[in-house]
Amino acid sequence: MSRLLRPLLISSTVLVVLAACAAPPPATQRPAEPGAPAQPAQAEPIKIGALYGITGGMSSIDAPGLNGMKLAAKQINAAGGVLGRPIELIAIDGKTDQTATTNAASEMINVHKVVAIGGLNDSTFALAAGPIAQKAGIPFVTAGATLPTLPEQIGDYFFMAPFGDDAQAYAIADYAIDNLGAKTAYMLVDQAYDFTTALARFFKERFVGRGGTIVLEDIYRSGDTDFSAQIAKVKALNPQPDVLFISAVPSEAGITTKQFREAGLTQPIISGDGFDTPLIAEVAGELADEVYFSTHAGLDNPDPKVQAFVKAYTEEYGRPPENAFAALGYDTLNLIADAIKRAGSTDPKAIRDALAATQGFEAVTGTITYKAGQRKPDKPVSIIKVQDGKYSFVKEIKP
């Protein structure tokens, strides 16, 4: 089936109210006739923010993330909700823009009175929105932002559903050495994002620490569309590096793959979860081969939890999940709902405390446990191979 993403167009001020999964608001009622039976009051919904960049450069991973949260909300509500109340998602488009993202977080908290927020798949935007929730005392669970220091930088109301960049960078470095036989590597790094610079730093640390050699490090700025200068430097290397490590956000994953392959560079391209986007196949097409990246789940992994999610998502949206970020969105809302249930309350502090006490939460993307004083889980890393535009799970690397 096609993996192409049909982006959702959501205005920054439009709320996505899940009519299919949350009960509609009560209609205005006239006074009951004398002797008429009393009507039961409708349970007030629990409002949870769903903050993603549905438009802009993060759309290919954030739109599936929102869909994952919506699917989780529908399932939760169909099962009776949480504490006898339906979940209502308040979704506002952060537009892959720091100002729009911070404004969206503020609107969720101050206008819509959400009790928790989930979402965001990039650390730069999490660093923009997280402090707003922290100051307001609202729990924030990032679905896919992976800078491992985020919880410490933002504060005790901030939690990570994913592993950190250190884990995924180490995993792809180990895979390059152990499975691809790499001894030398070229590095190309987007300088604009906390995620891309951290991923590159951890990759270099692991690769060199295991005896590998970085033969050339180069940079670019997010939004660049011509990589001919960087490609020329690589082609001039003799001998050629064994692997090409490209630390990019999703909007550049496809174009870099395409241009490096068009230039005749055929060695494996390796990266982190910024490459977990349909844009590799969409932009690079048949040139999208020998690409390997680390991410949060292989959607063709036979694990029953993964396949149950894939089946439910496909039935809901008429297509398979586009990438692991759909599963992370699903896991994020289920994690928040589980914390509310364990807290027995929608008080934000009680939810925060329940999140911090999470032990052995079985998620699609791995078991989530927060060690005492920490709010980042240790989870397995999946390695995905792209060959001829097709994505396949090849290995799971456990911490």
N, C-alpha and C positions, 0 to 999 in steps of 0.2 A: 504494500500500500504506500501511497505517497506520504512523505514526511514533510511536505511543504507546509509552512505555517501561514494561516490566514490571520493576520494581526487583528486584534480587537481595537476598535476605535472608541475610546472612552474619554469624555471630556473631564477636565480636572475638577469640575464642580458637579459632575453627574454621579449619583450614587448607584452602585449595582446592588439592588435589593433583590434577594433571591426569592422571587415569588414562588418558584417551584418547590422551595424547601422550607420557607418560613411562612407561618400563617399570616394572612392579610390582616391589616388593621381593622378593628371593629368599625362597622358603619354607625353613623349617628342614629341613636335610637330615641323613639318617643317614649314618654312615661308609660310604664306597664299598665294595662287595664286592671281594675280592681279584681282580685282573685286569680290573676294570671300567674303561672309558675315563674319563679325567678330564673333568669338566664345566667349561666356560669360566666364569670369574668374571664376574658382571654388572657393567657399568660403573656406577660411583657417580654419581648425578645431580648436576648443578650447581644449587645452590639460589640462586634469585634472588627477592628480595622484590617483591611487587606491593601497594603501599600506596595505598589509595583510601578515600574516604568513601562506602561503598556504601549506607549509610542516612543519613538527615538531609538537609540542604538542598542538598548537592552531588550527591545520588544520580543526578540526571538527566544529569549529565555524567561522573561517576566510574564508574558501573556500565558504560556503554559503553566507557570506557577500559580497565577490567579485562577486558571481553570481547575487546577488541582485543589485549591482551597474551596472553590465553589462545589466541586464534587463531594469533598469531605462534609461540607455544611449540609448538602442535600441528604447524604446518608445519615448523618447525626440526627437531623430533624425527622427523617422517616422513622428512626428508631425511638422517637419520643423526646428528642432534644437533650439538654443538659439541665439537671435540677428541675425537670418538668417544664423547661422554657425553650423556645426555638432559638437557634443561632441566626442572627442577621448580620451579614457581612456589609461593611461600609467600605466600598472600594473607590479610591480616588487615584487618578493617573498622575504619577510623579514625573512623567514625560522625559525620563532619563536626564533630568536637570536638577541640580542641587537645590536651587531656590524653590522650584515647583514641588520638590519632594518635601522640603521642610514646611512649606505652606500646607501641603496635604496632611502631614502629621499633625500640625497645629489645628487644622479644621476638624480632623477626626476626634481629637481630644476635647477641644473647647466648644465645638458646635454640636457634634454628634454624641459626645459623652461615651466613647468606647471604653471598655474595661481592659482591653489588651489590643496590641497590634501585632500582626505577622506580615512577613513578606520581605522584599528587597533581596536581590541576588548579587549585589556588588558592594564591596566594602566602602568605597568612596561615598555612596549614597546612604549606607548604614551609618557612617560617621556624621552625616548631615542630619538625619532624622532621629537617630538614637538619643542624642542628648536632650532633645525636646521631650521625648517620652520619659526619660530619666528624671528631668526636672519636675515633670507633672506627676511622677509616681505611677506611671502606667507601664506594665510589663510589655516588653518588645522582644519578639522572637524573630530573628532573621532567618529566612528560609534558605538562603544560599550565599550570603556574604561570608567569606572564608578567612579574612585576616585573623590570625589566631589571637591577637591581642585586643580584639574588639571589646570583649566583656570588661577587661581591665580599663581600657581607655574610656568607655562610655559610662559604666557604673553597674550597680547591683541589680538593676531592673532589666538588664539586657542579657539575652540568652541566644546561643547559636544552635540551630537544628543541624547544621552540617559539621563535618570535620574542618580542621584548619588548613591553610595553604601549606604549612609545613608537611602535613600528612600526605597531601596529594602530590606535592613536588618531590618528596622522597620516594613515593611509589612509582612515579613515572621515571625518575632517575634509576631506581633499582631495576625497573622493567627494561630500560634501555641497555643497561649493563648485562643483566642476567639473561634476558630473552632475545635481545637484538644484537648482542655481542659488541656493543659500542665501547670504544676507548677514547674517542674524541668527539667533541660537540661544538657546534656553532650556536650562538645565542642572539636572538633578536627580541628586543623588549620595548613595549609601549611604555613611555615615561609618564603618561598622564594619569594612571590609576594606581591606587594603593595595592589593589589586587595583583596587577601585572608585575609591579616592581618586587612585591613580596614573594610571589611565585618564583620569579627568576632568582632571587637571592637564595631561597631555600633549595632550588634545583642545583645551583652552582655549589652550594655547601655540600650537598649529598654526593653529587657526581664527582667532584674533586676529592672529597673525603674518601671515596671508594677507589681512588686511583685514576679516575678519568682526567682528561685534559680539555679545557675550554680553549679552542684555537683562535676564536675571534668573538668579541662581544660588540653588538651594534644596537642602535636605538632608532625609534621613530616616534612620531606624535600621533595620538589617536585622531582619526579622521583623514590621515594620509591615504592616498589612492594609488600612488606610484612608488613601487619598491625597487625600481631598476638600479638605483645607486647601491642599495644594500646587496642586491643580487649580484652585481658586478664584483663586489668585494669577495663574496663567497666563491664565485667561479674562478677567481684569481688564486685561491688557496691551492697549494700543492704540497702534500696530498690533500684530497678532499676530506672534510669531516665525516665521521660515520653517521651522525644524526644532526638534524636541524631542530633546535628547540626554539619555538616561537611563543612568546608570552603575550597573548593578545586577548582583547575582549571580543564577544561574539561578532560584532559588526565588522571586524577585520579578519576573522578566521578564514572565511571563504576566499577573500581577495588575495590574502598572502599565499594561501595554498595554491590558488590558480596561477599566480604570477611566478612563484618559484618552480612549479612544475612546467609551465610554458617555457621557462628558461633552460629546461633540460636537467634540472637538479632532481635526481630520482631517489636520493637516500631518504630514509624514514623521517617524517616530520612528527615531532612529539610536542605535547603541550598539556595544560591542565584543563579544568572544566569550562574555561572560556571558549574552548573548541566544541563543547557539547551543544551544538546548534545545528539546525537544519541548513544553515547558510553554507556549510562546507559543501554539501551535495548540490545545493541550489546554485551556488556561484561557480564552484570548480567543476561540477559535473563529472564527466568520465576521468578527469584529471585528479579527482579526489581519491587517491590510492596511497597505500603505505602511510596513512596518518594514524597516529596513536595518541590517545589522551586519557588522562585520569579523570574520573567523575564519581558521582554519588550512587549510581545504580546502573547496571546493564539491563535494559528493558527486555532483552531476550534471555536473561538469566532465568533458569527453570525454578528458582525459589518460589514456593507457593504464594508468599506475600506479594512478590513482584508481579506474578502472573494474574493474581486476583485484582490488583490495581489496574494493570493493563487492560484486562477484560472490562472492568467497570468504566474506565475512562473512554475506551473505544465505544462502548454502548451509549455513553452519555453524549459524546461529541462526534460520533461517526467517523473517527480516525484514531489511530494509536497515539499514545503520548509522544510528543515531539522530542522530548529529551528528559533527562533525570530531574530537571527543575520542576516539571509537572508533579513528580512524586514528592519532591521536597515541599512544595506548596501544600499538598495533601497531608504530609506528615506534620507540617507546622500547625495547621488548624487542629488536627487530631490531638497533638501534644498540648495545645492550649486548652482544648475542651476537657482533656483528661485532668489537667491541673485544676480547672474550675470544679470538676466533679469531686476530686479529692479534697479540695479546699472546702467544699460544701457552701460556697459563697461566691458572689461576683465582686467582692471587695478587691480592688487591685492589689493591695498589699498581701491579702490572703492568697491570691493567685500567684503572685511573685514567690511567696514562701513555698507553695506547692510545687511550682516549677523547679525551684532550687533543690527540692527533695526528690526529684524524679530519679527513679531507679528501675532499670530494665524495661523501659518503654519500647515495645516491639513495633518499629516503624518499617515502612517499605524500604527505606534507604539504610537500614541497620538499627541496632538496638541503641537507645539513648539513655545514658546514665550520666548524671552530673556528680562528679566527685565533690567532696566537701570543700567549699570555698571556690569552686570552679563552675563555669557555665558554658563550657565547650566540651562536647562529647568525643570520645575515642570511637571511631566507626571504621569499618572496612572501606577500602578504596577499590573501585572497579576500573579496569583498564578496557577501553573500547578501541576497536580497529575499524577504520574506514577504508573500504576497498571498492573501487568502481562506484563510489557514491553510496554504498550500503554500509550500515553501522552494525557491528556485531560485538557482543561481549566475549572477551578472551580470557580474563583472569580477575580474580578478586584477591587483593593484598590486604591482610589483616594487620592491625597495629600491634 
